[in-house]
Each structure stands twice: as structure tokens, then as C-alpha cells.
Amino acid sequence: MTFIEQNGLKRIHDEWISSLASNRPDLDRGKLEKLRSIINESVEDCLVEKYEPLAAPLNLPDPDDCHVLAAAIKAQAQIIVTYNLKDFPAEILRSFDIETQHPDDFFLNQCDLQLGAFLVIVKRIRESLKKPPKTAKEYLDILRRHSLPKTAELLESYIDLI
């Protein structure tokens, strides 16, 4: 997973934190900032620097997304995982050997690669939800509400393990 650093700010972090805080005012902004730090500390080499010159010549439907593609190019990423597939046309990304994947497809691919590890991680995530705690069935309902129906369907087969 790669995040982008620009002008001393972690731009992608800022974007998802602002979006989540806006959509979920019940969430504590300080805890979201703490999550940013945990991600940065947990994911080796997760920040991409000096990608800015690559963004200027890029032509995407939403110019505000050019920094994402530029960072992916700089990091030599193979995949951009996003719900926003329409703003990353395959014909443009193909020239950089990059593709987009919807999170639901990305998670299914992770299951194909390492099902056991994926199930362990899903269980840890579900068990970390404490206010209120979630049963496996409730967690699958959350995944469905977050546009992850294929992942939820697959995990239903392993409900006793998650």
C-alpha cells in the first residue's frame, strides 16, 4: 500500500481522513490521526516522495487524481485500489503497466493468494471493533454496506473462522 507525501503533508492520508471525518462526524479526528501514524509506522516505505513532476503531464478525467497516478508510477505500483474506477481509465493506466481494482476485487485476489492469512486478518479486524463488538454476521453486513458484497459472500463460507 502506498501513500503520497507532498510539501511535508501526507496528501492521501489527509484526503481519506477529511472524507471519513466529514461522512462520519461520530469518529474522533484524533483517533484518525493516530491511525495515520500507525499506518506509517507499520507499512515499510509507504510514503512516496518526489512524484510531483510526474503529475503535471498526466491527463485523467479528474485532475485532482493525477497525484495518485503519479505516485503509483514513481512507486512502480502495479495496482491502484479504488472505488473510483471511472476516474482512472484503463487505456491511460495501461501505458504505465498499472491497473485499477475495486476494493472488493482486490480483497478476493488476496484471498486467492493467501486465504489463511486473509481470514486471520479479517478476524483480528472484526475483533478490534469494540464499540459495540460485532459478530461475524454483523461484520459481513458492514462489508456489504461498504460495497464489498463479493468479499462478504466469500467470507460467509468461513464465518466460523472469522
C-alpha positions, -999 to 999 in steps of 0.1 A, spaced: 0 0 0 14 34 -9 6 68 3 18 101 -10 38 128 7 37 163 -8 50 195 7 55 178 41 19 166 41 7 131 36 -18 141 9 -37 108 6 -39 105 43 -53 140 45 -79 132 19 -92 100 34 -92 114 70 -111 145 58 -136 124 39 -142 100 67 -145 128 93 -170 145 70 -190 114 64 -188 101 100 -188 130 124 -191 105 152 -155 94 147 -128 112 167 -104 131 145 -76 124 169 -81 87 166 -80 90 128 -47 109 131 -34 82 153 -44 56 127 -23 76 102 7 72 124 1 35 129 -1 30 91 31 50 85 49 30 112 35 -4 102 39 -2 64 76 0 54 83 25 26 46 36 25 53 72 16 62 82 -19 83 114 -24 93 135 -53 65 123 -76 51 159 -82 69 164 -116 52 133 -129 17 146 -121 17 177 -143 16 160 -177 -9 134 -167 -44 136 -181 -71 120 -161 -109 127 -160 -105 143 -126 -72 163 -125 -74 161 -87 -65 124 -91 -33 129 -111 -12 129 -79 -24 93 -72 -13 81 -106 20 100 -104 28 83 -70 18 49 -84 42 55 -113 70 66 -90 65 37 -67 63 13 -97 29 1 -84 10 -25 -104 -24 -17 -89 -44 13 -77 -71 1 -54 -101 25 -55 -138 27 -56 -133 55 -81 -126 33 -112 -141 57 -137 -116 84 -130 -87 61 -138 -93 49 -173 -76 16 -182 -63 29 -215 -43 56 -197 -31 34 -169 -21 6 -193 7 27 -208 22 27 -173 16 -10 -166 -8 -1 -139 -44 -13 -134 -72 -3 -111 -91 -27 -89 -122 -22 -69 -115 -30 -32 -139 -59 -34 -119 -75 -63 -86 -67 -45 -97 -85 -14 -108 -115 -34 -74 -116 -50 -58 -115 -16 -80 -145 -6 -68 -164 -37 -31 -156 -27 -32 -164 10 -67 -174 23 -55 -184 57 -36 -152 63 -66 -132 50 -90 -149 73 -67 -143 103 -66 -106 95 -103 -103 89 -109 -119 123 -85 -95 140 -102 -66 124 -136 -78 135 -124 -85 170 -109 -50 172 -144 -35 168 -154 -30 204 -179 -1 205 -200 -21 201 -185 -55 194 -196 -72 162 -204 -108 155 -191 -123 123 -225 -119 107 -227 -82 117 -193 -77 103 -203 -92 70 -233 -69 69 -208 -40 74 -188 -52 44 -219 -54 23 -229 -18 32 -194 -7 22 -197 -21 -13 -178 -53 -6 -205 -79 -14 -183 -104 -31 -159 -104 -2 -187 -108 23 -201 -137 3 -168 -155 2 -162 -149 40 -197 -163 47 -183 -197 38 -157 -192 66 -180 -175 91 -169 -198 120 -132 -188 114 -138 -150 114 
